[in-house]
Amino acid sequence: MDKKTRCNWAQNNELLIDYHDKEWGIPVYDDRLLFEFLILEGAQAGLSWITVLKKRENYRALLDNFDSLKIARYPSKKIETLMKNPGIIRNRLKIESTITNAKAYLKILNEWDSFNQYIWHFVDNKPIQNSWDHFKKIPSKTLVSDNMSKDLKKRGFKFVGSTICYAFMQAVGMVNDHTIDCFCYKKIKQ
């Protein structure tokens, strides 16, 4: 039996435990993976993360492994095909926002050297190291996520409210929100 102490949300579900232990909070600098997380966090809006995790592989298959160039060129027919597929979250606004966000993402790539440089500039290119002793103290948004949300919206992104942006920041390691008793806290802090 695994006796590791983990963050409160990563208990009693193998998929969540695996995600927590191997991905959540580890800094991500790969543009494609950052785009994937931004889309998936938007898809999660109003739902639980476990719902998205269960459908993640379907998203990868149906969205050409989050290839922004391909997604930006999806015709309206593709939206209808996606709407019929139970392997993803069938919310028209969320599906349409994926295409909108791919187009906005490509514009950022034209302006910045990479999406990585753009997104990490919000935290001065280094992860924010928090020291939460209880999961209930972790905020759902911050001034940084407010600023990120505002800028993404200005650039045409959808489903990028401050709470979604903060969840994105946590997922891609822009902020270390593992509680201090979690075995991942020190590993990521180093």
N, C-alpha and C positions, 0 to 999 in steps of 0.2 A: 504494500500500500504506500502511495506517495504521501510523505509527511511534510512536504514543503508548504510554507505559509505563503498564500497568494492574496492578491487584492480580492475584496469581498465579492465582486461581480463575477469572478472566475472560479466558481465553485460548482461542483456536482454536474458538470456537463463537459464531456471530453472535447467537444469542438471548441468551446470557450476556453477551456484550460490550455489546449494546444495553441490557440491564437494568442492568448495572454502570454504564455511562456516563450513563444518563438517570434512573435511579431509586435505586439502592442507596446508602443513606447520606444521601440528601437529606431533610431534615426534613419530615415529614408531619404536618399538623394537621387534616386533614379526617376527621371521624368515620367516614364510610362506608369510606374507604380504609384507615384504621387497623383497622377491623373486618375488612376483606378480608384484610389482611396477617396478622392474628392467626389467622384461619381457615386461610389457606394455609400458614402456618408449622406449624400443628398437623397439617395434611395431609401435610406433608413428613416428619414424624417417621419415622425409619428409612429414608428414601429420599433421593435427591439433589434439589437445588433445580431442576435442569434438568428433571426429571420433572414437577414442579409447574408450572414456567414453560410447558412445552409444553401443559399442560392448563388454564392460567389462563383463557383465553377461554371454554372449555367450562364452567368453574366459574361464571364471570360469567353466562353464559346460563342455566344450570340452576338457579342459586341467586338468580334475580331481581336480578342485579347487586349481590348481597350486601345486599339490603334486609332489615335485621334484623327489622322488623315482620312481613314476609311469612314469613321463615324461622322465626320463633318460633311461627307458627301452622301449620307444615307437619304434615299428618296422617301416620300411620304408612304409609299408601299411598305417599306421596311418597318415603319412605326406600326402599321396595321398587323404585320407579321409578329412583331414583338408583343403587341397587345393580346395576341391569342396564345402566347406561350406561358404556361403556368410555372415554368422554371425560373421566372424572374417576377419582380413586383410589377403587376400590370396596372400601373397608374399612368394615364396618358401624359399628364403634366411632367411627371418624373422622366418618362421615356423621352419626351420632346426636349426636356432640359439637357439630357445627355448629348443630344446633337448640338443644341445651342452652346453648351459648355465646351464641346470639342472645338467649335469655331472660335470661341473666345480664347481658349487655351492656345490655339495656333497663332492667334494675334500676339499673345504674350511671348511666344517663342520667337516671333519676328522682332519684338522690341527688346527682349532680354536674350542673353546667350542661352538660357535654359529656363524651364519652369522651376527647376530646383533653385536657381539663383533668385528668381522672383519671389517664390513662396517663403524661402528661408530668410529673406531680408526683413521680414516682419519680426523676427526674433534676433536680429543682428547676427545671423548665421551661426548661432550656437543654441543648443537646447536650454530651455528654462528648467532649472532644477528646483522643484518644489519639495517640501518636507511635510507631507500630510500624515498625521498620526491616526486619522479616521476617515473613511471614505465619504462620510457625510459632510466633511469640510471642503471637499473638492468642488470648485465652482463649475457651473455649466457654461459659463462664458466669462471673458475677461476683456479688458481694454484692448489687448492685442487682437483677440478674435473679433472684437467690434471693428477695429481698423481693417483687418483682413477682409471681413465681410463687406464692409463699405466699399473697399477698393475692387473686390471681385465683382460686386454688383454694378459698379460704375463701368466696368469692362464688359458687361453683358452677361455675366454668369447668373444662373438661376439655382435655387435650392442651396444657397450659401449664406444662410442667416448666421448670426454670431454663435449660436449654440452648435450648429452643424460645423462651423469653422473650428470651434474649440475641440469638438470630438475628433475632427480631422487632425488637429495639432497633436492631440494625445496619441492617436493611432500611429502617426508617422514620426513620433519622437521629437517633435518641436518643443514639447513640454514633457517632463518626467512626472507623471501623476500616479506612479505606483506608490502605495502607502509605504511608510518607512519600515514596516514589519514584513513587507513582501520580499521574497528572495530576489526578485528582479530589480528592486530599487537600487541597491548598491552596484549591481552588475551594469546597469544602464548609466548610473551616475559616473562611473569610471570611464 
